[in-house]
Amino acid sequence: MVLVVVESGLLFLILMAAAALGGEGPPFALSRSLLLRVLVCVTILQLGLYYAELYGDRALRSYTQFFVRLGQSYAAGALALGFLYYLFPVVRIGPGTLLLGLPLSAIAIVAWHTVHRWTADREALCDNVLIVGSGATARQIAAEVLRRTPLGYRVVGFLGTHPAEMHRQIDNPAVVGTMADLLPLVASLRVNVIVVALEDQRGQLPIEDLLRCRVDGIRVEDAPSFFERLTGKILVSDLRPSWLVFSPGFSKPRLLRSSKRAGELVAALVLLAAVFPLLLLLSLLIRLESRGPALYRQPRVGLRGAVFALYKLRTMREDAETASGPVWTDPEADPRITRLGRWLRNYRLDELPQLVNVVRGEMSFVGPRPERPHFVQTLRLVIPYYDERHSVRPGITGWAQVKFGYGSTIEDGERKLQFDLYYVKNMSFFLDLVIILETFKVMLLGRGAR
């Protein structure tokens, strides 16, 4: 968010300066017409940066990836601006402004990312994280931090429960002490954040020392809260019911629910009318490629466990489950998927008929993806808290779909539940907007099957 906000400000200031130098207005003038044209240009360029994944892990860690994606974003932005200016000449910015503003803004973005990267790499400016515990949860926390070094966290070590664990290497950091060493280590390692990740806390947690750290201004967090804020998902494997009960979130105000439902009903009706010709064309192509109906109905589990008929464009052969019954789909290598069906899945076009489910109130635009009853019966027996995802309406797209993709195993089901519970806990208009923007990225880049 810091990267996006600062870059938007840089783009705006540089384009305004370029407009003044290019003769489109006096210096520092904020005429309504010029302001509108510059804001449109900034929005298009910022969307290009976002959809080129300039803020992804690869671009933030690799200069090569950063420059490749920056070039892609500006090329796409220039094409989009040309098309927009052709349709709406009133928002056009002069060629002199663009010829001056685009290179200068690209240089400013490179400089800003360099400063940001330098800041994240400076030990003095990082948050030093000490993890209390050395088990599976502690290792998972450390692995997630190490994957996100641009966020400015650095794991300085683990605290074990027994002296025999001392200096044992775990992943990258090592066990640097035991519970009795907490206060000296906090001082010597200049710890800013303590994450409590003990599987069994009874009689082992140094409460008085942790309280001392807390009143001294050091952040003390339990593993699920830190993991949630860091990754955008909830740590299901080591989750206590009390955390779900007492942690903030899970609020669903009546105003939010009613306004969301009203907005989705109107949007679904408008979109159905707009995509109806496309649905007819795709249905015809499906019938020409393989036998069977183009529209496919399948029972799914929705709000509060109610079963409903979900509509999709058929992407498999008609006899796909005649012999095997319900089985998970492997989108990369499933022989039952037709050639057209694979393309439809890649771009999520097979989901378009679910606009009917939204109109009927069985689904939302955004929410956990509904699963088949057969799989729900299996997953709820082996994955804790699985049924909590049914506390909201299922969605055409969701947080798990844009962050994880398709799942074809029980292990995938648990990973998807981590994202689904995060959505249920933090559901808001802003999060829905982020998911919709990410869904468009998935569709444009053809990543729907992954």
N, C-alpha and C positions, 0 to 999 in steps of 0.2 A: 504494500500500500504506500509506503514511503517512496519507493521508486516511481510508482505511477503518479503520485501527487506532484513530486518535484519535477518529473519530466513534463507533465502537463503545464506546469508553471513556466518552465524553460521554453517550451514550444510557443506558448502564448506571447511571452515577452519578446522572443526573437522574431516572431512573425509580425508583431506590432512594430518593432524597430525596422524590420525590412520593409514594411508598408510605408513607413515614414520616409526612409531613404529612397524607396522606389517611386515616390511622388503620389502615393494614394491618399495621403493625409499628412497634416502637420505633425511634428514630433509630439508624442504623448497625448495625441488627440484620441478621444474615445467616442467618436460618433457612432450612433446606433448601427448604421449600415456597415461600417468597417468592423465594429465589434462582432456583429453577426457573422460576417464572412471569415474572420479570423477564428472564431469559435468553431465554425463548421470544419475548417481546415484542421484545427487542433484535434477535434473529435475523430476525424477520419484517420489522421496519422497515429493517434493514440490507439485506436482500434487495430491498426496495422501492426503496431508494436505488440499488442496483446495477443493477437491471433497468430503472429509469427513466433510466439512462445519465448519472447525476450526475457520473461520473468521465470522461466522454468529452471530446474536444477542444472541442466546441461549448460544453458547460456550463462548462468551465474557462476559456474565453475570453470568454464573453458572460454578463453578469448577467441579461439577459432569459431566455436559455435556462436558466440556473441556477435561477431562481425558478419557471419553468414546470415543469421536471423535478422540482424539490423538491415542488411542489404535487401533481404526478402520483404521486410516490412515496408521499406521506403518504395520499393518497386510496386508492391501491391497498393500502397497508399496513393502513389502517383496515378496508377490506372484508375483507381476508384474516384479520385478527384476529377480526372478527365471525364469520366462517364457522368459524374454528378454535375459538373459544370455544363456539359452538353444538355442535360435534362433541365437544369435550373440555373440559367445564366445569372440570375440575380445574386447568387452566392459566390460568384466567381471572383477570385483574387487575380490581380494582374500578373503577367508572366515575369516581370521584373522582380516582384515580391517573392514569387516562388523560386526563381533562379538564385536569389540571394538568401532567402529564408531556409530552404531545404538543406543546403550544405551546412550552413551555420548551425542549424538545429541538430543535425547529425553529429557534428563535432561536439556540441554541448552535451549531447546524450552520452557520447563516448567518454568525455571528461567526467561527467557525473557518475557513470558506472565505475570508472576507474577509482574515483574517490570512495565510492561505496564499498568496492572490493578491498581497497586498502584499509578502510576502517574495520571491516569484518575480520581482516587478517591480523590486526594489531592486538596483541595479548592484553595490553593495558585497557583496551576499549571493549573487550569481550566480557561476557558473563561466565565466570568460572563455576562449573556445575560439579558438586560432590554428590554421588549417588549412595544413599544408605541402603546397603544390601548388595549381594553378589550373585543372586539367583537368576532364573530365566527372565523375570520381569525387569530386573536391573540391567541385564545385557540387552534386552530389547530397547529400553530407554536409551542406552548409550549408542546403539546402532542407529536409531532414528536421529539422534543429535549429530552424529558423525556424517550422516547423509545430508545434513542441512547446515554446513559450516557457514554459508553466507548470512545466516540469521544471527551470527555473533555469539553462539554458545560454544564452550570448550569444556569437555569432560576432563576433570583433573584426577579422577580416580573413584574407586569404590571403597566403601567401608564394609568389612566382613564381620561375621559374628564370632569367629574363633581366631586366635593367634596363628594357627596353622595355615590360614589363608593368606598371610602376609606376602606381598610382592608377587602373588600369583597373577599371571597375565590373563586378562579377559578381554577378548577382542583387541582394542587398541590400548586403553588405559589399564592400569593394574590395581590390585587391592592395595591401598596405601595405608591402611590401619584398621583398627577394630573400633567398636562403639565407644570404648574408653578414650580413644584418641580424637574424638570429634572436635572439641574446642581448640586444641593445639593445631590440628590440621586446617581448620577454618582460617586461623590466623596466618599460618605459614604458607598456605596455598592461595590466600586471598580469595576465598570462596564468596560468591555473590548469591548463589542459588543452591539450596539443599533439596534433593528429591528423595523422599522416603519410599523405597521400593522393596520392603521386606515382605516376603510371602507370609511369614508367621511373626506377628509383632508382639505376641504375648510374652512379657517378661524380658524382651530384648531391646525395646525401643528406649533410647535415652531421652526421656521426656524433658527432664530439667535442663539438659544441655541444649536441646532443640528450642525450648522456650527462651533460653538465654540468647541464642542466635537470633530468634525472631525479634526480641525487644531491642537487639543491637542493629536492626535494620536489614538483616539478611533474609531473603525470601525462602520460606520453607513450604514446600508443596508435596502433596501425596502423588504417587505415580500416575493414577488415572487422570487427575486434573492437569498435570504437566504434559502427559502424553496427548490429551485431547487438544490442548492449546497449541502444541507443537505440530501435530500431524493432521488435524481435522478429522479425527476418528476417535472412537472410544475403545479403551483397552478391555475387551470382553473377557479375556482368559483369566485375569486376576481381579475381577470386579466384585466388590461386596455389595449386597443389597442396600446397606445403609448409605453408600455413596450415591446410589441412584435416588434414594429417598430425600437426602438432605442437600445434595448439590444444587446450585442454581440452574434454572432452565426448566424444560418440559412444560412451560406455561403456554396455553393456547387461548388467549383472550377471545371472547365472543366476537368483538369487532374485527379482529384479524381473520377469524374463520369465515364470518359472513361476507366481509369485503373480498376475501380471496375467492370464495365460491361465486359471488356475483360477477367479479371481473373475469373469472375463467369461463363462465357460461357465455358471456358476450363474446369473448375472444375465440372460444371454440366454434360458435356459430359463424362468426366472420371467416375464420380459417377454413371451416368446412366448405363454405361457399367458394372460397378462393382456390382451394386445392381439388375441388370436385372434378374438373377436367383432367388433372394429372392422375387422380385415382382411376378414372375411366381408362386412360391410356395404359397405366401400369397393369390394370386388371386384364386388359386385352393381351398385353405382352405375356403375362403369366399363363393365360389360357393357351396361347399359341405355343409356348415352350413345353408345357407338360399337361397331362390330364388332371382334371379335378377343378373344384371351384377356386376362384381367385381370392375370395374372402374367406378367412379361416377363423372359426370360433373355438375358443379353448377355455375351460373352467380355470379360474384363478381365485386366490384368497385375497379379500379386500379388507375394508374397514371393519374392525372388531371381529375378524374371522369369517365374515359373510362371503359366500362363494358367488361369483358372478361370471358372465360370459364375456371374455375379452376378445376384441376384434383385431385381426392382423391381416395383412396381405400374405398369402401363402408363399413361403420361401423354400419348402421342401417338396419332395415327391408326395403324391396323394397317399401312397401306402407306407409312409415313413415309419409309422409305429404299429403297423398291422401285426408284425411278428414279435417285436421286442417290447411293446408297451411303452409307457413313459420312461424316457431316459434323458439324461442331460446332453446338451448339444455341445460339440466341439466345433466352434465357428471356423477354426483354421483348417480342419481336415475331415469334417463330417461328410461322408459320401452322399448322405440323404439330401443335402442342400443343393439346389439347382444353381446353374451359372447366374441366372438373373437374380435368384434369391440371395446369393452371396453379395452381389452388388447392392441389392436393397438393404441388406443387413449392414453393410459397410457405411452407408449413408443414412441409416435409421429410417428409411422411407417406408419400411414395412410396418412402422408404428403409426402411420398417419390415420388409419381407420379408428384408432383409439380416441380420436376427437369425439366420436359418438359416445364412448364411455364417459367422457368428461361431461357432455351435455346431459347424460342420464344421471349424473351425480355419483357414479361408481368409481371414478378416478379423478385425479387432479392433474394439472400440467406437471407439477413437481411433487415428488414423494418417493418413498421406497417402491421399487418395482414389485408388482404382485407376482407371487410364485404359485405354481400348480399345487393343488391339494395333496397329491401323492408325495411331492418333495417336502411340503410343509410338515406332514406327519413324520417324516424321517428327520428333518433338521431340528424340529422342536425337542426331539428326544436327546440329541447329542450336543446342541449348542445352547448354552444358558442365555436366558432373556430373549430368545428368538421371537416370541409372540409379542414383545413390546413394539416391534416394528408395525404391527397391525393397529396401533392406536391412532394413526392418521390415515387419510385416504392414500392409496397407492398412486404412483405418478407415471406419466408417459416417459419422463426422464427423472433422474434423481442424483443425489450426491455420490452414491456408490457407482452409478453408471459413468459419470464423467471422471471419477477418480480411479476406478478399478476396471470397469468393463464387464464383459460376460463372465460368469462363473460356471464351472462344469464339474465341481467336486464339493464334498462336504467342507473341506478346508477353505475353498473359495467362498462358500456360503458364510463361514464364520468371518472371513475378511470383509465381505460385503456388509455383514451385520454391523461391524465396527463403524462403517460410514453411515449406515441407515440410522443407528442409534444417535450418532452425532447430529443428523438432520432432525430427528424427532426432538432431541433435547434443545436444539438451537434454532428451530423453525422461525423464520422471519421473512418479511418482504425482501430485505436486502439479500439474504442467503438464496432465496428463490431466484432473484435477478442474476446472481453470480452463476447459479447452476444453469440457467437458460443461456447465458453468454458462453459458458463452457460447452453446452450442448451444441450450439451453433459451430463452435470450433471443431468439435468431434465430427459433425456432419460435413463441414467444409474440407477437413483433412482426411475424410474417409476412414475414421478410426472406430466406427461403431461396433465392429466385431471383436475389438480387442479390449 
